[in-house]
Amino acid sequence: MSERKVLNKYYPPDFDPSKIPKLKLPKDRQYVVRLMAPFNMRCKTCGEYIYKGKKFNARKETVQNELYMGLPIFRFYIKCTRCLAEITFKTDPENTDYAMEHGATRNFQAEKLIEEEEKRIQQEREEEELNNPMKVLENRTKDSKMEMEVLENLQELKELNQRQAQVDFEGMIDRYRELERIEKEREKEEDERETKEMLDRALVKRLRDSDSDSDSEKEEEGGSLQSNKSKPDKPTDILTFDKPTEAPGTSTGGVKRAKVETWEKSVGTLGGGGALGSLIVRKKPAATFAKPYPVAGAAPRLQTDSKKSAAVSSNASKPVTTQNGSSSLSLLGAYSDSDSNDSE
């Protein structure tokens, strides 16, 4: 079985290529190609504009008996997009462009023709001057004379316009220059004034800032002195901070107040609702009642009770210290209760 994609063919030993029949095609055979319009054109039949770059399915053929330096020239046939009229153009290898044949006119062709004509005239003149020096002198004289005539005609046109319009162009130019000078001076004065105002504002602001800084420094110094006088440096200095001494039993307002005991100073007032207030019980003075002696032997007991109460009162003057180091009078309250029960 043979391969599907064959690269080499088999040629038998008796193969003769001259026996292969040749395909005879006409020289003016046409091919269908896809191309774009090489330039802007306008149809002569309907006036439709065909712009450069529009795509067409064109027929291409080789122009017979036309060569440019051995290069063949091709002709293309297209149809108008509106009226289907046939339009033909061919290649122009001499100018590296395309030439319009019939069916349409090329836009902007007049300008191109004028440029080509000027180029042709200039080329002929250069060739003529190259071989004839007298022709060069004649052309220079002719050019200078033409230039003088052009200048004279221009001056005449200027004078004619001045007479008709009666406009003083020199005066207009002078006035315009004067106005321009005044405008520049005014802008310069405004710039200087704005610059001066900005400098003044900056100077005033700087002076205000310096004054405010000095005032703030003075206030800070005064406040720091007062704070140093009124407040201690450290939080613990309050324990050793000396307060102004006052007479015992008096206040600043002249109102007398009770003398504060030593244990009340250490733990606070007894009547306060603090945490230490619940640990202290104020002693109530025990009232002594003289009872009648119903029995002859009752007098010695009264003496012993009076001795016990005197001992308790002497102990009450001393505070009792608990385990946490705080003074307490709860035990004294217990003694007082027991004495009252005994007395009853």
C-alpha positions in Angstrom: 0.0 0.0 0.0 1.4 3.4 -1.0 1.9 6.3 1.4 -0.7 9.0 1.7 1.7 12.0 1.6 4.2 11.2 -1.1 7.2 13.5 -1.7 9.0 11.5 -4.4 7.4 10.3 -7.5 8.4 7.1 -9.4 9.7 7.7 -12.9 10.0 4.6 -15.1 13.1 3.9 -17.1 11.4 4.7 -20.4 10.0 8.1 -19.2 10.3 10.8 -21.9 9.3 14.4 -20.7 9.0 15.6 -24.4 6.0 13.4 -24.8 4.0 15.2 -22.2 1.4 17.4 -23.8 1.8 21.2 -23.1 -1.1 23.3 -22.0 -1.6 26.1 -24.5 -3.1 29.2 -22.9 -3.7 32.6 -24.6 -1.2 35.3 -23.8 -3.9 37.8 -22.9 -5.5 35.4 -20.4 -7.2 37.2 -17.5 -7.0 36.2 -13.8 -9.4 37.1 -11.0 -7.5 38.8 -8.2 -8.5 40.7 -5.0 -7.1 44.2 -4.8 -7.8 47.7 -3.3 -8.3 50.9 -5.2 -4.8 52.5 -5.5 -6.1 56.1 -5.5 -9.3 58.2 -5.1 -11.4 58.3 -8.2 -14.9 59.3 -9.4 -17.0 57.3 -11.8 -17.8 59.1 -15.1 -21.2 57.4 -15.5 -22.9 58.0 -12.2 -20.4 60.4 -10.4 -19.9 58.0 -7.5 -16.7 58.6 -5.5 -14.5 55.6 -5.0 -12.0 56.1 -2.2 -8.5 54.7 -1.9 -8.3 51.4 -0.2 -11.8 50.1 -1.2 -11.6 46.4 -2.0 -12.7 44.9 -5.4 -12.7 41.5 -7.1 -10.8 42.6 -10.2 -9.7 41.0 -13.5 -6.0 41.2 -14.2 -4.3 40.8 -17.6 -0.9 41.6 -19.2 -0.7 44.6 -21.6 0.5 43.5 -25.0 3.5 45.2 -26.6 4.1 47.4 -23.6 7.3 47.1 -21.5 9.3 49.4 -19.3 12.9 48.3 -19.1 11.9 44.7 -19.6 9.1 44.9 -16.9 5.6 43.9 -18.0 2.7 46.3 -17.5 -0.6 44.9 -16.0 -4.1 46.2 -16.5 -7.0 45.8 -14.0 -10.7 45.9 -14.6 -13.1 46.8 -11.8 -16.8 47.8 -11.6 -18.4 50.9 -10.0 -20.1 50.1 -6.7 -23.2 52.1 -7.8 -23.8 51.7 -11.5 -21.5 48.7 -12.2 -19.8 50.6 -15.0 -16.4 49.1 -16.0 -13.3 51.1 -14.8 -9.8 50.2 -15.9 -6.3 51.3 -14.8 -2.8 49.9 -15.3 0.6 50.0 -13.5 3.1 52.7 -14.1 6.6 51.4 -13.1 8.3 54.5 -14.5 6.7 56.7 -11.7 6.1 53.8 -9.3 2.3 54.6 -9.5 -0.9 53.6 -11.3 -2.2 55.3 -14.4 -6.0 55.8 -15.0 -7.2 54.6 -18.4 -11.0 55.1 -18.7 -14.3 54.8 -16.9 -13.3 57.3 -14.1 -11.3 60.4 -13.3 -8.6 60.5 -10.7 -9.0 63.0 -7.9 -6.2 65.5 -7.3 -4.8 64.7 -10.7 -4.6 68.4 -11.7 -2.1 69.2 -9.0 0.0 66.2 -9.9 0.0 67.3 -13.6 1.1 70.8 -12.7 4.0 69.5 -10.6 5.1 67.2 -13.4 5.0 70.0 -15.9 7.1 72.3 -13.7 9.6 69.5 -13.1 9.8 69.0 -16.9 10.4 72.7 -17.6 13.1 72.9 -14.9 14.8 69.9 -16.3 14.9 71.2 -19.8 16.2 74.6 -18.6 19.1 72.9 -16.7 20.0 70.8 -19.7 20.0 74.0 -21.9 22.2 76.0 -19.5 24.6 73.2 -19.1 25.8 73.5 -22.8 25.3 77.2 -23.4 26.9 79.8 -21.0 25.2 82.7 -22.7 21.9 81.2 -22.0 22.7 81.2 -18.3 23.3 84.9 -18.4 20.1 85.6 -20.3 18.1 83.5 -17.8 19.6 85.4 -14.9 18.8 88.8 -16.5 15.3 87.6 -17.2 14.8 86.4 -13.6 16.1 89.7 -12.1 13.8 91.7 -14.4 10.8 89.6 -13.5 11.6 90.0 -9.8 11.7 93.8 -10.2 8.4 93.8 -12.0 6.8 91.7 -9.3 8.0 94.2 -6.6 6.7 97.2 -8.6 3.3 95.5 -9.1 3.2 94.7 -5.4 3.9 98.4 -4.5 1.3 99.6 -6.9 -1.3 97.3 -5.3 -0.4 98.6 -1.8 -0.8 102.2 -2.9 -4.1 101.4 -4.6 -5.4 99.8 -1.5 -4.3 102.8 0.7 -6.1 105.2 -1.6 -9.3 103.2 -1.6 -9.4 102.4 2.0 -7.9 105.6 3.4 -6.4 103.7 6.3 -3.2 104.9 8.0 -1.4 101.6 8.4 1.7 103.3 10.0 -0.5 105.0 12.6 -2.3 101.7 13.4 1.0 100.0 13.9 2.3 102.8 16.2 -0.9 102.8 18.2 -0.7 99.0 18.6 2.9 99.2 19.8 1.9 101.9 22.3 -0.9 99.9 23.6 1.3 96.9 23.9 3.9 98.9 25.8 1.3 100.2 28.2 -0.1 96.7 28.8 3.4 95.4 29.6 4.0 98.2 32.1 0.7 97.6 33.8 1.4 93.9 34.1 4.8 94.7 35.5 3.3 97.1 38.1 0.7 94.5 39.1 3.4 91.8 39.5 5.5 94.1 41.7 2.5 95.1 43.8 1.5 91.5 44.4 5.1 90.6 45.3 5.2 93.4 47.8 1.9 92.3 49.4 3.0 88.8 49.7 6.3 89.8 51.4 4.3 92.1 53.8 1.9 89.3 54.7 4.8 86.9 55.3 6.6 89.4 57.5 3.4 90.1 59.6 2.8 86.4 60.0 6.4 85.8 61.1 6.1 88.6 63.7 2.8 87.2 65.0 4.3 83.7 65.2 7.3 85.0 67.2 5.0 86.9 69.6 2.8 83.9 70.1 5.8 81.7 70.6 7.2 84.0 73.3 3.8 84.3 75.0 3.4 80.6 75.0 6.9 80.1 76.4 6.1 82.6 79.3 2.8 80.8 80.0 4.5 77.5 80.0 7.2 78.7 82.4 4.7 80.3 84.8 2.5 77.1 84.7 5.5 74.9 85.3 6.5 77.0 88.3 3.0 76.9 89.7 2.8 73.2 89.1 6.1 72.7 90.8 5.0 74.6 93.8 1.5 72.9 94.1 2.3 69.4 92.9 5.0 67.0 94.1 7.5 65.6 91.6 6.6 62.0 92.2 3.3 60.3 93.2 4.8 58.9 96.4 5.9 62.4 97.6 2.4 63.0 98.8 3.2 60.8 101.8 6.0 63.2 102.9 4.5 66.4 101.5 4.1 69.0 104.3 0.8 70.8 104.4 0.3 74.2 106.2 -0.2 73.5 109.8 -3.4 74.8 111.4 -4.3 75.2 115.0 -6.0 72.1 116.4 -9.7 72.3 116.5 -10.0 75.1 113.9 -10.4 75.3 110.1 -9.6 77.9 107.5 -13.1 79.3 107.7 -13.0 79.8 111.5 -15.3 76.8 112.2 -14.2 74.6 115.0 -13.9 70.9 114.2 -13.3 67.9 116.4 -9.8 66.7 117.2 -8.7 63.8 114.9 -7.3 60.8 116.7 -4.2 59.1 115.7 -5.8 55.9 114.5 -8.4 57.9 112.6 -5.6 59.6 110.7 -4.0 56.3 109.6 -7.2 54.5 108.5 -9.5 57.4 107.7 -12.7 58.7 109.4 -14.8 56.2 111.2 -18.0 57.4 109.6 -16.7 57.0 106.0 -18.0 54.3 103.8 -14.6 53.0 102.7 -13.2 49.5 102.9 -11.7 50.2 106.4 -14.8 51.6 107.9 -16.4 48.2 108.3 -13.4 47.0 110.4 -13.7 49.7 113.1 -16.4 49.8 115.7 -16.7 53.0 117.7 -16.8 52.4 121.4 -19.9 53.5 123.2 -19.4 55.0 126.7 -20.9 52.6 129.3 -23.3 54.3 131.7 -22.8 53.3 135.4 -26.0 52.9 137.4 -25.9 52.8 141.2 -28.1 50.0 142.3 -29.5 49.7 145.8 -28.0 47.2 148.1 -30.7 44.7 148.7 -28.4 42.5 150.6 -25.6 43.4 153.0 -23.0 41.5 151.0 -23.8 43.3 147.6 -21.5 46.3 148.2 -18.2 44.5 147.6 -19.4 43.3 144.2 -20.2 46.9 143.1 -16.6 47.8 144.0 -15.3 45.0 141.9 -17.5 46.0 138.9 -16.2 49.5 139.2 -12.6 48.3 139.2 -13.3 46.2 136.1 -14.9 49.1 134.2 -11.9 51.3 135.0 -9.6 48.7 133.6 -11.6 48.3 130.5 -11.7 52.1 130.0 -7.9 52.3 130.4 -7.6 49.6 127.7 -10.0 51.4 125.4 -7.7 54.3 125.1 -5.3 52.0 123.3 -6.1 50.9 119.7 -6.0 47.2 118.9 -3.9 46.1 115.9 -5.2 43.4 113.6 -3.2 40.9 111.5 -3.1 43.3 108.5 -1.7 46.1 110.6 -4.9 48.2 110.9 -6.2 49.4 114.2 -9.6 48.1 115.4 -11.8 48.6 118.4 -14.1 45.6 117.8 -12.6 43.8 120.9 -13.4 46.8 123.0 -17.0 46.6 121.9 -17.1 43.0 123.0 -15.8 43.9 126.4 -18.3 46.6 126.8 -21.1 44.2 125.9 -20.0 41.6 128.4 -19.8 44.2 131.2 -23.3 45.4 130.5 -24.5 41.8 130.7 -22.8 41.3 134.0 -24.2 44.5 135.4 -27.7 43.4 134.5 
